Amino acid sequence: MNGGHRSVVSRRQFSNRSGIRSRDRYHPVFGPDCHPGDVFDQMTGFSSSPTSPLQVTDLGRMSYAEALELQRRLQSEVIASRDEPGAGIGHLLLVEHDPAVITVSRRPGARSHLLADPERLARLGVEIAETDRGGDITYHGPGQLVAYPILDLNRLDLRLHGYLRWLEDRVLETLGRFGLAAHRDADATGAWVGGRPVADDRHEGDRKICAIGVRVSRWVSMHGLAINVETDLSHFDLIVPCGLAGRAVTSLKQELGDDAPTMQQVKDVLVDAFRMELDE
């Protein structure tokens, strides 16, 4: 287990804490007989708080393609309804991608950061998907919490740079609730842990625990962030993560060992971090 400055909150301690407000509980959309089309029709009924401007939906495990289709529909809906009386600020989708997938952006050179050949990917059951988010190349799979905020940035009075920093803050708050001190990097969007400070917002030997990449259309966001909770980190060896050669990747499980939170605990705290900022 890698070290770092932290005050450990164990699973038992966390489960007994009262920091998550009961009105912020939410429920998964998918049962064994549900399909993506059902989610489209039922989405607004699954918020944890009917009075909240943010609708939160736990998709459970879902393919990248299905989640992308859902994001696009919701983004269009937020844009279309933004001027209606009582319009909310948007949605927060939570998902673990299954099957595992490597997503490659349109950035020139991003595909060159794919290190594995098709045969190896097929053996591992890892798909490849092109994406229109920012950033470079990354991996998504079981054990990783992916959050897709579909938010009206006009309501937040944010533009792209400010929104990226806002997302980083929500992640740093979430990790801090589990006693893991994380930081941002001035040159690489995301959240990092460990390392030796060498300058403002720069650390030598730190490890990336959360990747962030977004797309904005008419100032409504999609795509989002991916926190490694108990991810199979060996799959990051298939790529140069985020195109950053020589930068390590880590997870909450690797950093905190037996004190690492469960996936559900991370979901609860991340939702709370969003709601504390967005609830009116």
N, C-alpha and C positions, 0 to 999 in steps of 0.2 A: 504494500500500500504506500502510495506517495504521501509525504508529509505536507505540512502547510499550516498556516495560522488558522486555527478553528477552535470553536467551543462546541463540542459535539452534543447534538440533541439526538438521543437514541430514538428508535421507533416507538418504544413504550412511552418515553417522555413526550414525544410529539403527539401520540394518539390521545394523551390525557390533557393536552393543552386546549385552551378555549379561544385561541387566536382566530380560528376560522368561524365566522359568523354563520349561524344556522340558516339564515336567509340566502347564503351564498352556495348552498348545496345544489347540485345539478345531477342530471341522470343521463345515462347513455341512451342514444336513439335506437341503436340496433339490437334487435333480438335475432334469433336464429332464422326467422322467416322474413326479415326485413331486407330491402334492397335500396340502392341509391335513390331511385325515383320516389320511394316512400319518404326519404329524408327531405327531398325538395318540397313535398307537399305538407310535411308536418313540422318543419324546422322551427317556426316561431313558438310552437307549443312546448318546447323542451328547455326553455330557459329556467335557471334555478330561481330567478326572481322576476315575476311578471312585470314589476314596476321598474326594473332596471333598464337603462338605455342600451345595455350590452347583452345580447343573447348568446348564451354559452351552450355548446353542444359537444358532448363526448361521443365521437364516432367509433370508439373502440379500435379494432384493427381493420384497415381498409387499404386497398391498393392505391398507389399514387395517382393513377389515371382517374379513378373514381373521385378521389378527394379534389383533384384539380378541376374536374367538371363541376363539382359542387361549389367550389370557390368562385368560379366564373359566373355561375348563375347568381350566387348571393351578391357578388360585386355589382352585377347589373341591377339587381333589385335595390341595393342601397343607393346607387346612383339615381335610379328612376324615382325613388320615394323620398329623397332627401329634403324636398321642399314641402312635403305633406305635413299637416298638423300632427304633432305627437310622434314624428319619425324618430327612431332610435339612432344610436351612434354606429351600430353595426353588429357584427358577430365575432365570436371567438370559437374556432373549431379546434378540438383536441383529437389527436390521432396517433396511433402507431402504424407505420406502413408495413404491410405484409401482403404480398411478398416483398422482400428487401429490394431496394432499388438504388442505383446510382443516378443522380440527376446532373445533367451537364447543361450549363448555361450557353447563351449565344456569344459569350465573350470570345474574341479571337484567341486561339491557343488552349481553350478550356479542355477540348477533347484530348489534347496531347497529355493531359494529366491523368488520363485513364491508363493504368499500368497493366491490368489483367487482360488476357485475350478472351475472345468469346467462349471458348471451350471451358476455361476455368470458371467464368461467370455462370455458365450453364450448370456446371457441376455443383456450384454453391447455391444455385437457385436465385441468383441476383439479377434483376432486370436492369436495363438501361433506358432512361427517359430524357429526352430533350426538354428544356424548361425555359420559360420566358422571364424568370426572376433575375435579379441582379446577382453578382458574385461569380463563382467559377464552377467547381465540381464538388459534390459532396455525396455522402451516403446516408440513407434512411433505412431503418429496419426495426424489428421488434426490440424492445428494451430502450428505445429512444422516444422521448415525448416530443412530438411535433405540434406546434401551435400555429394556427393560421388566423391572425386577426384581420378581419375585413371591416375596416373602420373608415368613417368619413373624416379625413384629416382636416377638412375645413372646420369641423366642430371642435377639433383639438387645437386649432390654430397652429398646425405644424406643417412644415414642408419636409422634403425627403431626408435631408441631413438630420434635422431635429427629430424626425420620427425614428430613425435608426438609433440615435442616442436614447430616445425614450424607451424603445424596446430593450436596449442593453440594460437600462436602469431596472426594468421589471425583472429581468433575469438575475441581475446582481442581488436584488431584494429577495428573490426566491431562494437563491443559493445561500444567502446569508441567514435565512430562517433555519437552515439546517446546519449552521455553524461553519459553513465553507466560505472563506473569504475569497471573492473573485474580483477581477478587475477587467477593464477594457484595454484595448491596444489602440494607440493613436493611428496606426497604419493598417489595422486589420479588424474590421467589424466583427463583433461577437463577444463572448465572455471567456476569460482565461483564468487559470489558477496557478499558484506556485511561482517559481522562478525568483530571480534576484533583480530588484529594481535597479535600473541603470539610467533612467531619465523619466521625465513626466510621461505617464501612461505607457511606459515601455519596461519590459522585464526580460531578462535573459533566462532561457531554459523553462519558460512557462508552458502550460499545456492547455489546449483549447477544449472547453467543455460544452460550448454552445455555439452553433453556427447560425448566422442570420442572413437572409436574402429576401428581398421584397420586390414587388412591382406595384406601381401606382398608375391608375387610370382615372382621369377627371378627379383627382385627389381622393380617390377611394383605394385603399391598400388591398393587396392579397399576397399570398405566400407568407413567410414569417420566420419562425425560429425553431431550432431543434436542439433540445437538451439531452445529452447522453446520461441516462439514468443507470441502466444496467446493460448497455449495448455491448454486443460482441465487437470489441475494438479491433480484432484481427481483420475485420472487413475493411477498415480504413487503409490497410496495406494494399488494397486493390487500386488505390488512387493516390494522388498527391492532394490531400484534403485542402479544399479551398484554393488550390494552386500555390500553397505556401510550403515550399520544400524545406525539410529540416525542422518543421514545427510539430510537436507531439500532440496527440489527441488523448483525452481522458474521459472518465465518467464519474458520476457520484459514487458508484459502487467501488471503483478503483481508488478514489480518494478517501472514502470514509469507511470502507470495509463493512464490518458487521453493523456499524452505526448508520449505514446508508438508508435513506428513506425508500419506501415503496413507490411504485409508479403512481398509485392513487394519492399518496401524500404529496408528491410533487405536483400533480394536477391541482389538488386543492389549494396549495400555496400559490401557484402561478395564477390561478383564477382570482384569488384574493388580491394579489398584487395588481392585476388589471382593474378589478372592481374598486379598489381603494382610490384609484385615479379617475375612474370613469363614472361611477355612480353619482348621481346628483342628490 
